[in-house]
């Protein structure tokens, strides 16, 4: 069973940067589509970005385009989220997730496409 552990969250001022990491173990990481989602209390978990198994294709939510970059290193079983020009509205718990086998690209932004989730890491952006 694939296990995912996020790290790198913290408190940052608006306009600053953070890099989140998600380390995987116990499963076939290199063949899975991976994604980052985020959630604030009282709201649904929302899609942030996803990346194909090879790293050759990515998809970003409109709210983070041009500011966030998802990447992966299959040799290290790790996926990253580089977050630049952070805004207070980016404050949330960030989760990494691994998709079910055979997930089509059109479903990358759907929570239901993901079978494995990390425990989350808190990102707080102060104004």
C-alpha positions as CSV (number, residue, x, y, z in Angstrom):
1,X,0.0,0.0,0.0
2,X,1.4,3.4,-1.0
3,X,2.0,5.7,1.9
4,X,2.5,9.5,1.4
5,X,4.1,11.9,3.9
6,X,4.0,15.7,3.2
7,X,6.5,18.2,4.6
8,X,7.6,21.8,4.1
9,X,4.6,23.7,5.3
10,X,4.8,26.7,7.6
11,X,4.2,30.4,8.0
12,X,5.2,32.9,5.3
13,X,4.4,36.5,4.5
14,X,2.4,37.4,1.4
15,X,4.7,37.4,-1.6
16,X,7.0,34.8,-0.2
17,X,7.7,31.2,-1.3
18,X,7.5,27.7,0.1
19,X,8.4,24.3,-1.3
20,X,6.3,21.4,-0.2
21,X,7.6,17.8,-0.5
22,X,5.7,14.5,-0.5
23,X,7.7,11.3,0.0
24,X,6.2,8.0,-1.0
25,X,6.8,4.5,0.2
26,X,5.3,1.0,0.0
27,X,3.9,1.1,-3.5
28,X,4.5,1.8,-7.2
29,X,5.2,5.5,-7.1
30,X,6.8,5.9,-10.5
31,X,3.7,4.8,-12.5
32,X,1.2,6.9,-10.6
33,X,-0.3,10.3,-11.5
34,X,0.3,12.5,-8.5
35,X,-1.5,15.7,-7.3
36,X,-1.7,18.3,-4.7
37,X,-5.0,19.4,-3.1
38,X,-5.7,21.9,-0.4
39,X,-8.5,22.4,2.1
40,X,-9.6,25.1,4.5
41,X,-12.0,24.5,7.4
42,X,-15.6,24.4,6.3
43,X,-14.8,24.1,2.6
44,X,-14.3,21.1,0.2
45,X,-10.9,19.9,-0.6
46,X,-9.8,21.6,-3.8
47,X,-7.5,20.6,-6.6
48,X,-4.2,22.5,-6.9
49,X,-2.0,20.7,-9.4
50,X,-1.3,17.3,-10.9
51,X,1.6,15.6,-12.8
52,X,1.8,12.6,-15.0
53,X,3.9,9.5,-14.1
54,X,6.7,10.6,-16.3
55,X,6.6,14.3,-15.3
56,X,6.0,15.2,-18.9
57,X,2.5,16.6,-18.4
58,X,1.1,18.8,-15.7
59,X,-2.2,20.5,-15.0
60,X,-2.7,23.5,-12.7
61,X,-5.8,25.1,-11.2
62,X,-6.5,28.5,-12.5
63,X,-6.0,30.0,-9.1
64,X,-2.3,29.0,-8.9
65,X,-1.3,29.2,-12.6
66,X,2.0,31.1,-13.0
67,X,2.7,30.9,-9.2
68,X,2.9,27.2,-8.3
69,X,4.9,24.5,-10.0
70,X,4.5,20.8,-9.5
71,X,7.4,18.4,-10.2
72,X,8.5,14.9,-9.3
73,X,11.7,12.9,-8.9
74,X,10.9,9.2,-9.4
75,X,14.4,8.2,-8.3
76,X,13.6,9.7,-4.9
77,X,9.9,8.8,-4.8
78,X,9.1,12.4,-4.1
79,X,6.7,15.0,-5.6
80,X,7.1,18.7,-5.0
81,X,5.0,21.8,-5.0
82,X,7.0,25.0,-5.5
83,X,4.8,27.9,-4.4
84,X,5.8,31.5,-5.2
85,X,4.1,34.8,-4.8
86,X,2.0,33.4,-2.0
87,X,-1.3,35.1,-1.1
88,X,-3.3,35.0,2.1
89,X,-6.0,33.0,0.2
90,X,-3.5,30.2,-0.3
91,X,-3.7,29.5,3.4
92,X,-4.8,25.9,3.8
93,X,-3.8,22.3,4.7
94,X,-2.1,20.9,1.6
95,X,-2.4,17.2,0.8
96,X,-0.6,15.1,-1.8
97,X,-2.4,12.3,-3.5
98,X,-1.8,9.4,-5.8
99,X,-4.3,8.5,-8.5
100,X,-5.9,5.2,-9.1
101,X,-4.4,3.1,-11.9
102,X,-5.6,4.2,-15.4
103,X,-6.9,7.6,-14.3
104,X,-7.5,9.7,-17.4
105,X,-6.2,13.3,-17.7
106,X,-9.7,14.7,-17.7
107,X,-10.2,13.4,-14.2
108,X,-7.0,14.8,-12.7
109,X,-8.8,17.5,-10.8
110,X,-11.4,15.1,-9.2
111,X,-10.9,14.0,-5.6
112,X,-12.5,10.7,-6.5
113,X,-9.7,9.8,-8.9
114,X,-7.2,9.5,-6.0
115,X,-6.8,6.4,-3.9
116,X,-4.0,7.4,-1.6
117,X,-3.6,10.6,0.5
118,X,-1.1,12.0,2.8
119,X,-1.9,13.5,6.2
120,X,-1.5,17.1,5.1
121,X,0.8,20.0,5.9
122,X,-0.3,23.4,7.0
123,X,0.5,26.5,5.0
124,X,-0.3,29.9,6.5
125,X,0.3,33.1,4.5
126,X,0.1,36.3,6.5
127,X,-0.9,39.6,4.9
